[in-house]
């Protein structure tokens, strides 16, 4: 479980183009019986590559609901802080994305005990990735579809 954020106008054309290729790659990998074979390894790499193309960081961001959550490390909550900002369709307008950017920029990372082993560097990188993603919405004037 986690928060999945999409810039729909960017990700939808990718999915329309790549989803059939991804499903085909999954089917081909599934037909390989020897999971230790080089053929299976290559097929798995193809599946992974296509998956990554389906969800580029320019139009997709995921934050898991577990100790790796950057929002938790920032003392924020997808449910408490972000859900009230969403419209009736579950979208975050670019104006609200700008507000969220300000909220995140003003926060410092404060690791909970269960986050300490993950490390501050990880959370700093995730904070920057989230900010970069949200700033895409702001600069393009595109809403963010939120599955929270």
TAMO-V949630 format. One record per backbone hydrogen bond with DSSP energy under -0.5 kcal/mol. CO is the residue of the C=O (numbers start at 1). NH is the residue of the N-H. E is the energy in kcal/mol with one decimal. If there is no record, write none. Layout:
co->(CO	CO)
nh->(NH	NH)
e->(E	E)
This chain:
co->(1	2	3	3	4	5	6	6	7	7	8	10	11	12	13	14	15	18	19	20	21	22	23	24	25	26	27	29	31	33	34	37	38	39	40	41	42	43	44	45	46	47	48	49	50	51	53	56	56	59	61	63	64	66	69	70	71	72	73	77	77	78	82	82	83	87	90	91	91	92	93	94	95	96	97	98	99	100	101	102	104	108	112	112	113	115	115	119	120	121	122	123	124	125	126	127	128	129	130	131	132	133	133	134	135	136	137	137	143	144	145	145	146	147)
nh->(65	4	5	63	147	61	8	145	10	11	12	14	15	16	17	18	19	22	23	24	25	26	27	28	29	30	31	32	33	35	37	41	42	43	44	45	46	47	48	49	50	51	52	53	54	55	56	59	60	7	5	3	66	69	73	74	76	75	110	81	82	83	85	86	86	90	146	87	93	144	97	98	99	100	101	102	103	104	105	106	107	110	115	116	116	118	119	123	124	125	126	127	128	129	130	131	132	133	134	135	136	136	137	138	139	140	141	142	145	92	6	147	148	4)
e->(-2.2	-0.6	-0.5	-2.3	-3.0	-2.1	-0.9	-3.1	-1.8	-2.3	-2.7	-0.8	-2.4	-2.6	-1.8	-3.3	-2.2	-2.7	-2.7	-2.1	-2.4	-2.4	-2.2	-2.5	-2.4	-2.6	-1.2	-1.4	-0.7	-1.2	-1.6	-2.0	-2.6	-2.2	-2.6	-2.1	-1.9	-2.2	-2.7	-2.6	-2.4	-2.4	-2.5	-1.8	-1.9	-1.2	-0.6	-1.7	-0.9	-2.0	-3.1	-3.1	-1.5	-2.4	-1.7	-1.3	-3.2	-1.5	-3.0	-1.9	-1.1	-2.0	-2.3	-0.6	-1.6	-1.8	-2.2	-2.6	-0.7	-2.9	-2.6	-1.8	-1.5	-2.5	-2.5	-1.9	-2.2	-2.6	-2.9	-1.7	-1.4	-0.5	-1.8	-1.0	-0.7	-0.9	-1.6	-1.4	-2.5	-2.3	-2.3	-2.5	-2.2	-2.2	-2.6	-2.6	-2.6	-2.4	-2.7	-2.5	-1.2	-0.7	-1.2	-2.1	-2.8	-2.0	-1.4	-1.4	-0.5	-3.3	-2.4	-0.5	-0.7	-2.2)
